[in-house]
Amino acid sequence: MRAAVKTGVDDRLGSNPPGSGGGSLIQFPSQGNRQMIERVFDASPLALCILDPTLRIIMANQAARDILKAKRADMSKASVLDILPAAAGLLQNCLDLARKGSGLPDRRVTWQAAQYHLSFGVTRDVGGNVTELFVAALDVTRRARIERQSRDARRRLVATSRRDHLTGLLNRRGFDAVLHREVRRARRDGTALSLVSIDIDWFKAYNDTLGHPEGDRCLRLVACALLASSPRAADSASRFGGEEFILILPNTDLQGALAVAEKCRLALDGLDIPHPGSPKGRVTVSIGVCTSPANWELRDDAAALMEKADRTLYQAKHRGRDRIEVAEAH
């Protein structure tokens, strides 16, 4: 919509003087033509207003008067400073930019719960001096609402795509995004970052014995217990795949991560979920804890931390399950 408007409102200029910034200035050779242009101006659905360099209103069409809830007589020769003082700074800035020969950027403003897109232009005299400031306002309230709804929908879609549909925890995609973000944060701030990997023991036997619906119920119960065991807003819980879960614990050292891991183990023990296919007779978990120290080195990254977490979880399973194993990232 933006255009450098060069339309004059009187018949002083008949041509565009050299150095005036380009564009043709329209001359009104007769009173009849002037009245015709004023009728077109007044009938425009855009809110149009022409101001002199002192911000006095030279002309304002019906759409502009409707926005300002002012009558023609009230706006004739009136100053914007009187009718809309809040706009004085914006309009004065436009005049200052025009006098420097700079472009006039479009603006979006809010007025009485409505949003407007503003465009500006100027006319100049034969000496290149600014003589009028032209303001065009388009009501974009509906467009802004649609844009906002679209952004919200995109955010919801992204959030949904990063969640496991069964447990509500982060899925693998969500886990990867959060882990890389927290690794960058920890490296920048020089803080420790811990991972707690949890795997349900003999879960295939659980599904084979009790069926997949009961397996899904078990996964949901485990997910709820893990969430309750890591209540900090900064902590993230994910279903990494199958029966494996991972907690991301920012700014958490080894002792803190161990405390969370033990809390998870006790919470799951407290559920006392029967498991006919387990030597323990109930659902248990193997847990691996991995912590990267605060003094991050160049070789430390998300992949290295995950490799250590996987190795530590494997150790817990290899050494008998239903236990916690710990490893440092170095």
N, C-alpha and C positions, 0 to 999 in steps of 0.2 A: 504494500500500500504506500510505502514511503516514496516521496518524490520531492525534489527541490522545486517548490512552487514559485514561479516567477510572475504571477499574475498581479498586475497593479490594480488599485481600486480607484484611481483617478486618471486624468488624461494628461499628466505632466510629462510622461515619457513616451516617446514614439519609437524608440529603438533601443537595443541593448548596447550600452557603451563599452568600449574596450576596457578589459580588466574588471568587469563587473561580476565575473564568476560564471558566465555562460548562461544559455537559455534565453528565450525570447520574452520580452515584456509586452503585454498586450495593451494597446492604446484604445481608449474609448472615444471615437471621434464625434459621437453625438450623444445627447441626453437620452434618446430612445434606446440606443445600444446599451448605454449604462444601465437603464432600468431593466432591460432584458437580462443582462448579466446578473444583476442583483436578484431578479426573480429566480434564475437558475441556482444561484448561490443559496438563496433562502430555501429552495425546494430540495436541496441535497440531503440524503439520509445521513451523511456524515455530519458531525458537529464541527462547524467551521467558524473560525474567528480570526480577525485581522487586527493587530495591535500596532500602535506607533512605538517609537523607541522609549517612550516614557511609560509604556504598558497601558496607555489609554486605548479603549476599545473603539476602533474605527468602524468595524462592521461585525456582526454576529448573526448567524442564521438561526432559523427556528429550532433546529436540533440542538444547537448550543444553548439557546435560551431555555429549552426544556430541561436540559441537564442541570443548569444553574437555577432553574425555577425562577426565572426573571422575565419581566416584560420588556418589549422592545424599548419603551421609553426609559426604563430603568438602566438599560445597558448603553444607550446612546451617549457617547462621549464620556462614559464612566471609566474608572480605572479598575484594572484587575485587582489592585491592592485593596479596593473597597469591597468588591464582590467575592473574590476568592483569594484572600491574602496568603493562604497556604501554598499557592502556585507561584508566588512572586519569585522565590529563589530559583525555581526551575526555569522560568521564562527569562529571568535576567541572565542566567547562565547561557541560555541559547543565544541571546543577543551578544554576549561577550565572545562566544565561540565564532559567531558570524562575523563580528568585527575583526577577528584575527584571521578570517578566511578559512576556518576549520569547518568540517562537516558537522551537521546537526543530527546526532543519533536519535533513533526512535526511543521512546520510553513507554513503560507500562505502569499505570498508576491506579490506585483504588480511591473511589469517591462515593461515599454514601452506599457502601456494600456492593457497588458495581465496579468492574475493572474496565479500563479504557486503554487502548493502544494509541499513543500520540505520535504524530509526525509533524515536522516543522519545515518551514521554508522562509525565505526572505526576499524582499525587493530592494533595489538599490537605486540611488540617483546617479546622475551622469558622472559624479566624482567617485562612485563606488561606495558611498556611505549607505549604511542600512537605513531604510526609510520605513519599512513595515515588517512585522513578524507575522507569519501565517501559521496557524495552528489547526490541525485536523485531528479529531478524536473519533475513534471507532469503538463502540461498545463490544467488548470481547468477553463479557461475563460468562456467557454460555460456552464459548470456546475454552475459556480457562477452566470451567468446571469439567468439561469433557477431557481436557488434557490432564487434569488432576486425577480424574477417575481412571484414565488410561495408565498413568504412572502407578496408581495404587494397584491396579489389576496386574501390571507387570511385576511389581514387588511381590504380590501374593503368589503369582505363578512361579517366580524364582524361589520363594520360600517353600512352596509346595514341592517343587522339583528337588529340593534338598532335604526332604523329610521322608523317613521310612513310613510307609502307609500302615504297617501293622502296629508298630510301637510308638510312633510319633517322635522318635529320636531322629537326630541327623542320620542321613544315609551316607553311602560312601562319597558321593559328590559333595555333600555338605561338610563331611569330615575333612576332606582334602582342602576345601576352601578355608575352613576355620584353622586347620593346622598350619597352612602356609602363612596365614595372617598372623597367628600367634608366634610363629618362629621369627617372622620379621620384627614383630614388636619386642620379643625377648632379646633379639640381637641388638636392636636399637637401644633398648633401655638397660641392657646388661643384667637381665633377671633370669632366674631359673625357669625351666618349663618341663613339666612332667607328663608322662602318659601312663595310664593304668589300663592294661589289656585284660579283659575278662572273657573266658570261654566256658560254656556250660559243659560239664563232663558227661561223656557218654550220651550225648543228645540224640544221636542217630538211633540208639537203642530205645530212647524215650519215645521218639516218633513211631518206631516200628512196633513198640509194645502197646502204646496208648492211642496212637493215631495222630494225624496232623492237626486236627482241631485242638486237641489237648496240648500239642506242641506249640501252637500259636498262643494259647492261653499262658503257657509257661513263659514264653518269650516276653509277653506283655507284663507279667508279674515281675520278671527279672528287671525289665526296663524301669518299672516304677520304683523298685528297690534301689537301683543305681542312681536315679534322679534324686531320691530322698537322701542318699549318702553323699551327694556333692551339691549342697544347696547354694553355693556361691553363684551369683549371677554371671561371673566371668567363666565359670567352668562349663564345659560342653560334653554332652553324652551322645554317643552315636552307636548305631547298630552297623558294625563294619561289614558284616556279611554272615548269613546263616545264623549260628549261635554265638558269634563273637561280637563283643562290645568293647568300645574304647572310650575312656574318659580323657579329655584334654584339660590339664590343670595349669593355667598360667600363673606365673609368679609363685611357684610352689617348689620347695626343695625336696630332698629325698625323704626326710622325716615327715613332712606334711603329706607327701604322696602315699607313704606307707600307712599313715593314719587313715587316709581316705580308703585305701585298699582294704584295710582290716575292717573298717566300718561297712564296706560293701559285703565282705565275706560274712560278717555277723548278721547283716540284714537279710541275706539270702538264706542263711541257716535258720533264721527266725521264721521264714516262710514255711519251712518244713514241708516242701512239696514232695509227695511220694514219687519214687522213681524205681519201678520194679526191675528195670534193666541195669541198675547200678549196684556195684558191690556195697555201696553205702546205704542203699535202700531209700535214699532221698536225693533231691537235686543238689549238687555241689558245683563249685566253680574252681577253675585254675586261674591264677592271677599273676601277671607279670608287670613289674613296676620299673619304669625307665625314667631317669632324670638327667637332663642336660644342665650342667652347672652354669653359673652366671657369667663366667669368663668364656664366652663363645669364641670359637676359633673358626677359621675360614672353612675347614672341612665339615663343620657342623651345619646340617640343614635338615629339612623335614624328612628326606629319604633316609639319612643316617639315623635319625631318631627312631623312625619306624622300624628300621632293620634291627636295632637294638631291642625295641619293644617286642618284636616278633620272636627274637631269639630267647628273650627272657620268658615269654609265655610258653615257648616250646619246652624250656627247662622245667617249668612248673608241671607241665603235663607228663614229661618224660620221667620225672622223679616221683610220680605217684598220684598226681592230681590232688584236688581239694587242698591246695596250698598256695602260698605267695612266694614268688621269687623276685629278687631285686638285682638291678644292674645299673651301673653308672654309664653315661653316654661316652665316656672316655676310657 
